[in-house]
Amino acid sequence: MATRRKHLILTPPVREGKPVKVRLDSRTVVLVKNPKALAFWKERYPKAEVIKD
């Protein structure tokens, strides 16, 4: 006889702020969710700029 599966209750994670758009080069735009990620992209793309909405 098979065992029953438990039903998982999944909730979305709580976001603290709005994501920020960052233009890496002329045709690449990424959404950054925290300052640590922004520092990561700035390290790889020194000419990256934050786009205001």
C-alpha distance matrix in Angstrom:
0.0 3.8 6.7 9.6 12.8 16.0 18.8 21.8 25.3 27.7 31.5 34.3 36.5 39.8 42.8 46.1 48.6 49.1 48.7 52.1 53.0 54.7 56.6 56.3 58.7 60.2 57.0 54.2 53.0 50.1 48.7 48.8 46.9 48.5 51.8 50.1 49.0 52.5 54.0 51.8 53.0 56.6 56.5 55.4 57.5 60.8 62.0 58.9 59.9 58.2 58.4 59.1 57.6
3.8 0.0 3.8 6.6 9.3 12.7 15.5 18.3 21.8 24.1 27.9 30.6 32.9 36.2 39.1 42.4 44.8 45.4 44.9 48.2 49.2 50.8 52.8 52.6 54.9 56.5 53.3 50.4 49.2 46.3 44.8 45.0 43.1 44.8 48.0 46.4 45.2 48.7 50.3 48.1 49.2 52.8 52.8 51.7 53.8 57.0 58.2 55.1 56.1 54.4 54.6 55.3 53.8
6.7 3.8 0.0 3.8 6.6 9.5 12.7 15.5 19.0 21.4 25.1 28.1 30.1 33.3 36.4 39.6 42.2 43.0 42.7 46.1 47.3 49.0 51.1 51.0 53.5 55.2 52.2 49.1 47.7 44.6 43.0 42.9 40.7 42.3 45.5 44.0 43.0 46.5 48.1 46.0 47.3 50.9 50.9 50.0 52.2 55.2 56.5 53.3 54.2 52.4 52.6 53.2 51.8
9.6 6.6 3.8 0.0 3.8 6.5 9.3 12.4 15.7 18.4 22.1 25.2 27.4 30.5 33.7 36.9 39.5 40.2 40.1 43.6 44.9 46.8 49.1 49.2 51.8 53.3 50.2 47.2 45.6 42.5 40.7 40.7 38.5 40.1 43.5 42.2 41.2 44.6 46.4 44.5 45.7 49.2 49.5 48.7 50.6 53.7 54.8 51.5 52.1 50.1 50.2 50.6 49.1
12.8 9.3 6.6 3.8 0.0 3.8 6.4 9.0 12.6 15.0 18.7 21.6 23.9 27.0 30.1 33.4 35.9 36.6 36.4 39.9 41.2 43.1 45.4 45.5 48.1 49.7 46.7 43.6 41.9 38.8 37.0 37.0 34.7 36.4 39.8 38.5 37.5 40.9 42.7 40.8 42.0 45.5 45.8 45.1 46.9 49.9 51.0 47.7 48.4 46.3 46.5 46.9 45.5
16.0 12.7 9.5 6.5 3.8 0.0 3.8 6.3 9.5 12.4 15.9 19.1 21.2 24.2 27.4 30.6 33.3 34.2 34.3 37.9 39.5 41.5 44.0 44.3 47.1 48.8 45.9 42.7 40.8 37.5 35.4 35.2 32.7 34.2 37.6 36.5 35.7 39.1 40.9 39.3 40.6 44.0 44.5 44.0 45.8 48.6 49.7 46.3 46.8 44.5 44.7 44.9 43.5
18.8 15.5 12.7 9.3 6.4 3.8 0.0 3.8 6.5 9.5 13.0 16.2 18.8 21.7 24.9 28.1 30.6 31.4 31.7 35.3 36.9 39.1 41.6 42.2 45.0 46.5 43.5 40.5 38.4 35.2 32.9 32.9 30.4 32.2 35.8 35.0 34.1 37.2 39.3 37.9 38.9 42.3 43.0 42.5 44.1 46.9 47.7 44.2 44.5 42.1 42.0 42.1 40.5
21.8 18.3 15.5 12.4 9.0 6.3 3.8 0.0 3.8 6.1 9.7 12.8 15.1 18.1 21.3 24.5 27.1 28.0 28.2 31.8 33.5 35.7 38.3 38.8 41.7 43.3 40.5 37.4 35.2 31.9 29.5 29.4 26.8 28.5 32.0 31.2 30.4 33.5 35.6 34.3 35.4 38.6 39.4 39.1 40.6 43.3 44.2 40.7 40.9 38.6 38.7 38.8 37.3
25.3 21.8 19.0 15.7 12.6 9.5 6.5 3.8 0.0 3.8 6.6 10.2 12.7 15.3 18.6 21.8 24.4 25.3 26.0 29.7 31.6 34.0 36.8 37.6 40.6 42.1 39.5 36.3 33.8 30.6 27.9 27.7 24.9 26.6 30.2 29.9 29.1 32.1 34.3 33.3 34.3 37.5 38.6 38.4 39.7 42.2 42.9 39.3 39.2 36.6 36.6 36.4 34.8
27.7 24.1 21.4 18.4 15.0 12.4 9.5 6.1 3.8 0.0 3.8 6.8 9.4 12.4 15.4 18.8 21.2 21.9 22.3 26.0 27.9 30.2 33.0 33.9 36.8 38.4 35.8 32.6 30.1 26.8 24.1 24.0 21.2 23.1 26.8 26.5 25.5 28.4 30.8 29.8 30.6 33.8 34.9 34.7 36.0 38.5 39.2 35.6 35.5 32.9 32.9 32.8 31.3
31.5 27.9 25.1 22.1 18.7 15.9 13.0 9.7 6.6 3.8 0.0 3.8 6.5 8.9 12.1 15.3 17.8 18.7 19.5 23.3 25.4 28.0 31.0 32.1 35.2 36.7 34.3 31.1 28.3 25.0 22.0 21.7 18.7 20.6 24.3 24.4 23.6 26.2 28.8 28.2 29.0 31.9 33.3 33.4 34.4 36.7 37.2 33.5 33.1 30.3 30.3 29.9 28.4
34.3 30.6 28.1 25.2 21.6 19.1 16.2 12.8 10.2 6.8 3.8 0.0 3.8 6.5 9.0 12.5 14.5 15.2 15.8 19.5 21.6 24.2 27.2 28.4 31.5 33.0 30.7 27.5 24.6 21.3 18.3 18.0 15.1 17.3 21.0 21.3 20.3 22.8 25.5 24.9 25.5 28.4 30.0 30.1 30.9 33.1 33.5 29.8 29.4 26.6 26.5 26.2 24.8
36.5 32.9 30.1 27.4 23.9 21.2 18.8 15.1 12.7 9.4 6.5 3.8 0.0 3.8 6.3 9.6 12.1 13.4 13.9 17.6 20.1 22.5 25.7 26.8 30.1 31.9 29.9 26.6 23.6 20.1 16.8 15.9 12.6 14.2 17.8 18.1 17.5 20.0 22.5 22.2 23.1 25.8 27.4 27.7 28.7 30.7 31.4 27.7 27.3 24.5 24.9 24.7 23.7
39.8 36.2 33.3 30.5 27.0 24.2 21.7 18.1 15.3 12.4 8.9 6.5 3.8 0.0 3.8 6.5 9.4 11.3 12.8 16.4 19.4 21.9 25.4 26.9 30.2 32.0 30.3 27.1 23.8 20.4 16.9 15.6 12.0 13.2 16.7 17.6 17.5 19.5 22.0 22.4 23.3 25.5 27.4 28.2 28.8 30.5 31.0 27.3 26.4 23.4 23.7 23.0 22.1
42.8 39.1 36.4 33.7 30.1 27.4 24.9 21.3 18.6 15.4 12.1 9.0 6.3 3.8 0.0 3.8 5.8 7.7 9.1 12.7 15.8 18.4 21.9 23.5 26.9 28.7 27.2 24.0 20.6 17.3 13.6 12.3 8.7 10.1 13.6 15.0 14.8 16.3 19.1 19.7 20.3 22.4 24.5 25.4 25.7 27.2 27.5 23.8 22.8 19.6 20.0 19.3 18.6
46.1 42.4 39.6 36.9 33.4 30.6 28.1 24.5 21.8 18.8 15.3 12.5 9.6 6.5 3.8 0.0 3.8 7.2 9.3 12.3 15.8 18.2 22.0 23.7 27.2 29.1 28.0 24.9 21.4 18.3 14.6 12.6 9.1 9.3 12.1 14.1 14.6 15.6 18.1 19.5 20.2 21.7 24.0 25.3 25.5 26.5 26.9 23.3 21.9 18.7 19.3 18.3 18.0
48.6 44.8 42.2 39.5 35.9 33.3 30.6 27.1 24.4 21.2 17.8 14.5 12.1 9.4 5.8 3.8 0.0 3.8 6.5 9.0 12.6 15.3 19.0 21.1 24.4 26.0 25.2 22.3 18.6 15.9 12.2 10.6 7.7 8.4 11.0 13.7 13.7 13.9 16.8 18.4 18.6 19.8 22.5 23.7 23.4 24.3 24.2 20.6 18.9 15.4 15.7 14.5 14.3
49.1 45.4 43.0 40.2 36.6 34.2 31.4 28.0 25.3 21.9 18.7 15.2 13.4 11.3 7.7 7.2 3.8 0.0 3.8 6.4 9.6 12.8 16.3 18.7 21.8 23.1 22.1 19.4 15.6 13.2 9.6 9.0 7.1 9.1 11.7 14.5 13.6 13.3 16.8 18.1 17.5 18.8 21.9 22.6 21.9 22.9 22.4 18.7 16.8 13.2 12.9 11.7 11.0
48.7 44.9 42.7 40.1 36.4 34.3 31.7 28.2 26.0 22.3 19.5 15.8 13.9 12.8 9.1 9.3 6.5 3.8 0.0 3.8 6.7 9.6 13.1 15.2 18.4 19.9 18.8 15.9 12.2 9.6 5.9 5.4 4.5 7.4 10.0 12.4 10.7 10.5 14.1 15.0 14.1 15.8 18.7 19.2 18.5 19.9 19.4 15.6 14.2 11.0 11.0 11.0 10.8
52.1 48.2 46.1 43.6 39.9 37.9 35.3 31.8 29.7 26.0 23.3 19.5 17.6 16.4 12.7 12.3 9.0 6.4 3.8 0.0 3.8 6.4 10.0 12.5 15.6 17.1 16.5 13.8 10.2 8.3 5.5 5.1 6.4 8.2 9.5 12.2 10.4 8.8 12.5 13.8 12.2 13.3 16.7 17.2 15.9 16.9 16.1 12.3 10.5 7.2 7.4 7.9 8.8
53.0 49.2 47.3 44.9 41.2 39.5 36.9 33.5 31.6 27.9 25.4 21.6 20.1 19.4 15.8 15.8 12.6 9.6 6.7 3.8 0.0 3.8 6.7 9.6 12.3 13.5 12.8 10.3 6.6 5.8 4.6 6.3 9.0 11.1 12.0 14.2 11.6 9.8 13.4 14.0 11.5 12.7 16.2 16.0 14.1 15.5 14.1 10.3 8.7 6.0 5.4 7.3 8.2
54.7 50.8 49.0 46.8 43.1 41.5 39.1 35.7 34.0 30.2 28.0 24.2 22.5 21.9 18.4 18.2 15.3 12.8 9.6 6.4 3.8 0.0 3.8 6.2 9.2 11.1 11.1 8.5 5.6 5.4 6.2 7.0 10.5 11.7 11.6 13.3 10.6 8.1 11.2 11.7 8.7 9.4 13.0 12.6 10.5 11.7 10.4 6.6 5.6 4.4 5.6 8.8 10.8
56.6 52.8 51.1 49.1 45.4 44.0 41.6 38.3 36.8 33.0 31.0 27.2 25.7 25.4 21.9 22.0 19.0 16.3 13.1 10.0 6.7 3.8 0.0 3.8 5.7 7.3 7.7 5.9 4.4 6.6 9.0 10.4 14.0 15.4 15.1 16.3 13.5 11.0 13.4 13.5 9.9 10.3 13.5 12.4 9.5 10.9 8.7 5.6 5.4 6.3 6.6 10.4 12.3
56.3 52.6 51.0 49.2 45.5 44.3 42.2 38.8 37.6 33.9 32.1 28.4 26.8 26.9 23.5 23.7 21.1 18.7 15.2 12.5 9.6 6.2 3.8 0.0 3.8 7.1 7.7 5.5 5.9 7.4 10.5 11.3 15.1 16.1 15.4 15.8 12.9 10.7 12.3 11.6 7.8 8.4 10.9 9.1 6.2 8.4 6.8 4.4 6.7 8.8 10.2 13.9 16.0
58.7 54.9 53.5 51.8 48.1 47.1 45.0 41.7 40.6 36.8 35.2 31.5 30.1 30.2 26.9 27.2 24.4 21.8 18.4 15.6 12.3 9.2 5.7 3.8 0.0 3.8 5.6 5.4 7.5 10.2 13.6 14.9 18.7 19.8 19.1 19.6 16.6 14.5 15.8 15.0 11.3 11.4 13.5 11.3 8.0 9.8 7.4 6.7 8.7 11.3 11.9 15.6 17.5
60.2 56.5 55.2 53.3 49.7 48.8 46.5 43.3 42.1 38.4 36.7 33.0 31.9 32.0 28.7 29.1 26.0 23.1 19.9 17.1 13.5 11.1 7.3 7.1 3.8 0.0 3.8 6.1 8.4 11.9 15.2 17.2 20.9 22.4 22.0 22.8 19.8 17.6 19.3 18.6 14.8 15.0 17.3 15.1 11.8 13.2 10.2 9.7 10.6 12.8 12.3 15.8 17.2
57.0 53.3 52.2 50.2 46.7 45.9 43.5 40.5 39.5 35.8 34.3 30.7 29.9 30.3 27.2 28.0 25.2 22.1 18.8 16.5 12.8 11.1 7.7 7.7 5.6 3.8 0.0 3.8 6.7 10.2 13.7 16.2 19.9 21.9 22.1 22.7 19.4 17.7 19.9 18.8 15.1 16.1 18.4 15.8 13.1 15.3 12.9 11.5 12.4 13.9 13.0 16.3 17.0
54.2 50.4 49.1 47.2 43.6 42.7 40.5 37.4 36.3 32.6 31.1 27.5 26.6 27.1 24.0 24.9 22.3 19.4 15.9 13.8 10.3 8.5 5.9 5.5 5.4 6.1 3.8 0.0 3.8 6.7 10.4 12.8 16.4 18.4 18.8 19.2 15.8 14.5 16.7 15.4 11.8 13.5 15.7 13.2 11.0 13.7 11.9 9.8 11.1 12.1 11.8 15.3 16.1
53.0 49.2 47.7 45.6 41.9 40.8 38.4 35.2 33.8 30.1 28.3 24.6 23.6 23.8 20.6 21.4 18.6 15.6 12.2 10.2 6.6 5.6 4.4 5.9 7.5 8.4 6.7 3.8 0.0 3.8 7.0 9.7 13.2 15.5 16.2 17.1 13.7 12.3 15.2 14.4 11.0 12.8 15.6 13.8 11.7 14.1 12.4 9.4 9.6 9.5 9.0 12.2 12.8
50.1 46.3 44.6 42.5 38.8 37.5 35.2 31.9 30.6 26.8 25.0 21.3 20.1 20.4 17.3 18.3 15.9 13.2 9.6 8.3 5.8 5.4 6.6 7.4 10.2 11.9 10.2 6.7 3.8 0.0 3.8 6.3 9.8 12.2 13.4 14.0 10.5 9.9 13.0 12.1 9.3 11.8 14.4 13.0 11.8 14.5 13.7 10.2 10.6 9.8 10.0 12.8 13.4
48.7 44.8 43.0 40.7 37.0 35.4 32.9 29.5 27.9 24.1 22.0 18.3 16.8 16.9 13.6 14.6 12.2 9.6 5.9 5.5 4.6 6.2 9.0 10.5 13.6 15.2 13.7 10.4 7.0 3.8 0.0 3.8 6.5 9.5 11.4 12.7 9.5 9.2 12.9 12.5 10.6 13.0 15.8 15.2 14.3 16.5 15.9 12.2 11.8 9.8 9.9 11.8 12.0
48.8 45.0 42.9 40.7 37.0 35.2 32.9 29.4 27.7 24.0 21.7 18.0 15.9 15.6 12.3 12.6 10.6 9.0 5.4 5.1 6.3 7.0 10.4 11.3 14.9 17.2 16.2 12.8 9.7 6.3 3.8 0.0 3.8 5.9 7.7 9.0 6.1 6.1 9.8 9.9 8.9 11.1 13.8 13.9 13.7 15.5 15.6 11.9 11.7 9.6 11.0 12.6 13.6
46.9 43.1 40.7 38.5 34.7 32.7 30.4 26.8 24.9 21.2 18.7 15.1 12.6 12.0 8.7 9.1 7.7 7.1 4.5 6.4 9.0 10.5 14.0 15.1 18.7 20.9 19.9 16.4 13.2 9.8 6.5 3.8 0.0 3.8 7.2 8.6 6.9 8.0 11.3 11.7 11.7 13.8 16.2 16.8 17.0 18.6 19.0 15.3 14.8 12.3 13.5 14.3 14.9
48.5 44.8 42.3 40.1 36.4 34.2 32.2 28.5 26.6 23.1 20.6 17.3 14.2 13.2 10.1 9.3 8.4 9.1 7.4 8.2 11.1 11.7 15.4 16.1 19.8 22.4 21.9 18.4 15.5 12.2 9.5 5.9 3.8 0.0 3.8 5.5 5.5 6.6 9.0 10.3 11.2 12.7 14.7 16.2 16.7 17.7 18.7 15.3 14.9 12.7 14.8 15.5 16.8
51.8 48.0 45.5 43.5 39.8 37.6 35.8 32.0 30.2 26.8 24.3 21.0 17.8 16.7 13.6 12.1 11.0 11.7 10.0 9.5 12.0 11.6 15.1 15.4 19.1 22.0 22.1 18.8 16.2 13.4 11.4 7.7 7.2 3.8 0.0 3.8 5.4 4.9 6.3 8.7 10.0 10.4 12.3 14.5 15.0 15.3 16.6 13.7 13.4 11.7 14.5 15.5 17.6
50.1 46.4 44.0 42.2 38.5 36.5 35.0 31.2 29.9 26.5 24.4 21.3 18.1 17.6 15.0 14.1 13.7 14.5 12.4 12.2 14.2 13.3 16.3 15.8 19.6 22.8 22.7 19.2 17.1 14.0 12.7 9.0 8.6 5.5 3.8 0.0 3.8 5.4 5.2 6.4 9.0 10.0 10.8 12.9 14.3 15.1 17.1 14.5 15.2 14.2 17.2 18.7 20.7
49.0 45.2 43.0 41.2 37.5 35.7 34.1 30.4 29.1 25.5 23.6 20.3 17.5 17.5 14.8 14.6 13.7 13.6 10.7 10.4 11.6 10.6 13.5 12.9 16.6 19.8 19.4 15.8 13.7 10.5 9.5 6.1 6.9 5.5 5.4 3.8 0.0 3.8 5.4 5.0 6.4 8.7 9.9 11.0 12.2 13.8 15.4 12.4 13.4 12.5 15.2 17.2 19.0
52.5 48.7 46.5 44.6 40.9 39.1 37.2 33.5 32.1 28.4 26.2 22.8 20.0 19.5 16.3 15.6 13.9 13.3 10.5 8.8 9.8 8.1 11.0 10.7 14.5 17.6 17.7 14.5 12.3 9.9 9.2 6.1 8.0 6.6 4.9 5.4 3.8 0.0 3.8 5.4 5.3 6.1 8.6 10.1 10.3 11.1 12.4 9.3 9.9 9.2 12.3 14.4 16.7
54.0 50.3 48.1 46.4 42.7 40.9 39.3 35.6 34.3 30.8 28.8 25.5 22.5 22.0 19.1 18.1 16.8 16.8 14.1 12.5 13.4 11.2 13.4 12.3 15.8 19.3 19.9 16.7 15.2 13.0 12.9 9.8 11.3 9.0 6.3 5.2 5.4 3.8 0.0 3.8 5.5 5.0 6.1 8.8 9.8 10.0 12.3 10.2 11.5 11.7 15.2 17.4 20.1
51.8 48.1 46.0 44.5 40.8 39.3 37.9 34.3 33.3 29.8 28.2 24.9 22.2 22.4 19.7 19.5 18.4 18.1 15.0 13.8 14.0 11.7 13.5 11.6 15.0 18.6 18.8 15.4 14.4 12.1 12.5 9.9 11.7 10.3 8.7 6.4 5.0 5.4 3.8 0.0 3.8 5.5 5.3 6.6 8.7 10.2 12.7 10.7 12.9 13.5 16.6 19.3 21.6
53.0 49.2 47.3 45.7 42.0 40.6 38.9 35.4 34.3 30.6 29.0 25.5 23.1 23.3 20.3 20.2 18.6 17.5 14.1 12.2 11.5 8.7 9.9 7.8 11.3 14.8 15.1 11.8 11.0 9.3 10.6 8.9 11.7 11.2 10.0 9.0 6.4 5.3 5.5 3.8 0.0 3.8 5.3 5.2 5.8 8.0 9.7 7.4 9.9 10.9 13.8 16.9 19.2
56.6 52.8 50.9 49.2 45.5 44.0 42.3 38.6 37.5 33.8 31.9 28.4 25.8 25.5 22.4 21.7 19.8 18.8 15.8 13.3 12.7 9.4 10.3 8.4 11.4 15.0 16.1 13.5 12.8 11.8 13.0 11.1 13.8 12.7 10.4 10.0 8.7 6.1 5.0 5.5 3.8 0.0 3.8 5.5 5.0 5.2 7.4 5.9 8.4 10.1 13.6 16.5 19.4
56.5 52.8 50.9 49.5 45.8 44.5 43.0 39.4 38.6 34.9 33.3 30.0 27.4 27.4 24.5 24.0 22.5 21.9 18.7 16.7 16.2 13.0 13.5 10.9 13.5 17.3 18.4 15.7 15.6 14.4 15.8 13.8 16.2 14.7 12.3 10.8 9.9 8.6 6.1 5.3 5.3 3.8 0.0 3.8 5.7 6.0 9.4 9.1 12.0 13.9 17.3 20.3 23.2
55.4 51.7 50.0 48.7 45.1 44.0 42.5 39.1 38.4 34.7 33.4 30.1 27.7 28.2 25.4 25.3 23.7 22.6 19.2 17.2 16.0 12.6 12.4 9.1 11.3 15.1 15.8 13.2 13.8 13.0 15.2 13.9 16.8 16.2 14.5 12.9 11.0 10.1 8.8 6.6 5.2 5.5 3.8 0.0 3.8 6.3 9.1 8.8 12.3 14.5 17.4 20.8 23.3
57.5 53.8 52.2 50.6 46.9 45.8 44.1 40.6 39.7 36.0 34.4 30.9 28.7 28.8 25.7 25.5 23.4 21.9 18.5 15.9 14.1 10.5 9.5 6.2 8.0 11.8 13.1 11.0 11.7 11.8 14.3 13.7 17.0 16.7 15.0 14.3 12.2 10.3 9.8 8.7 5.8 5.0 5.7 3.8 0.0 3.8 5.5 5.5 9.2 12.0 14.7 18.2 20.9
60.8 57.0 55.2 53.7 49.9 48.6 46.9 43.3 42.2 38.5 36.7 33.1 30.7 30.5 27.2 26.5 24.3 22.9 19.9 16.9 15.5 11.7 10.9 8.4 9.8 13.2 15.3 13.7 14.1 14.5 16.5 15.5 18.6 17.7 15.3 15.1 13.8 11.1 10.0 10.2 8.0 5.2 6.0 6.3 3.8 0.0 3.8 5.5 8.7 11.8 14.9 18.2 21.3
62.0 58.2 56.5 54.8 51.0 49.7 47.7 44.2 42.9 39.2 37.2 33.5 31.4 31.0 27.5 26.9 24.2 22.4 19.4 16.1 14.1 10.4 8.7 6.8 7.4 10.2 12.9 11.9 12.4 13.7 15.9 15.6 19.0 18.7 16.6 17.1 15.4 12.4 12.3 12.7 9.7 7.4 9.4 9.1 5.5 3.8 0.0 3.8 6.4 10.1 12.5 15.9 19.0
58.9 55.1 53.3 51.5 47.7 46.3 44.2 40.7 39.3 35.6 33.5 29.8 27.7 27.3 23.8 23.3 20.6 18.7 15.6 12.3 10.3 6.6 5.6 4.4 6.7 9.7 11.5 9.8 9.4 10.2 12.2 11.9 15.3 15.3 13.7 14.5 12.4 9.3 10.2 10.7 7.4 5.9 9.1 8.8 5.5 5.5 3.8 0.0 3.8 7.0 9.6 13.1 16.0
59.9 56.1 54.2 52.1 48.4 46.8 44.5 40.9 39.2 35.5 33.1 29.4 27.3 26.4 22.8 21.9 18.9 16.8 14.2 10.5 8.7 5.6 5.4 6.7 8.7 10.6 12.4 11.1 9.6 10.6 11.8 11.7 14.8 14.9 13.4 15.2 13.4 9.9 11.5 12.9 9.9 8.4 12.0 12.3 9.2 8.7 6.4 3.8 0.0 3.8 6.4 9.6 12.8
58.2 54.4 52.4 50.1 46.3 44.5 42.1 38.6 36.6 32.9 30.3 26.6 24.5 23.4 19.6 18.7 15.4 13.2 11.0 7.2 6.0 4.4 6.3 8.8 11.3 12.8 13.9 12.1 9.5 9.8 9.8 9.6 12.3 12.7 11.7 14.2 12.5 9.2 11.7 13.5 10.9 10.1 13.9 14.5 12.0 11.8 10.1 7.0 3.8 0.0 3.8 6.5 9.7
58.4 54.6 52.6 50.2 46.5 44.7 42.0 38.7 36.6 32.9 30.3 26.5 24.9 23.7 20.0 19.3 15.7 12.9 11.0 7.4 5.4 5.6 6.6 10.2 11.9 12.3 13.0 11.8 9.0 10.0 9.9 11.0 13.5 14.8 14.5 17.2 15.2 12.3 15.2 16.6 13.8 13.6 17.3 17.4 14.7 14.9 12.5 9.6 6.4 3.8 0.0 3.8 6.5
59.1 55.3 53.2 50.6 46.9 44.9 42.1 38.8 36.4 32.8 29.9 26.2 24.7 23.0 19.3 18.3 14.5 11.7 11.0 7.9 7.3 8.8 10.4 13.9 15.6 15.8 16.3 15.3 12.2 12.8 11.8 12.6 14.3 15.5 15.5 18.7 17.2 14.4 17.4 19.3 16.9 16.5 20.3 20.8 18.2 18.2 15.9 13.1 9.6 6.5 3.8 0.0 3.8
57.6 53.8 51.8 49.1 45.5 43.5 40.5 37.3 34.8 31.3 28.4 24.8 23.7 22.1 18.6 18.0 14.3 11.0 10.8 8.8 8.2 10.8 12.3 16.0 17.5 17.2 17.0 16.1 12.8 13.4 12.0 13.6 14.9 16.8 17.6 20.7 19.0 16.7 20.1 21.6 19.2 19.4 23.2 23.3 20.9 21.3 19.0 16.0 12.8 9.7 6.5 3.8 0.0
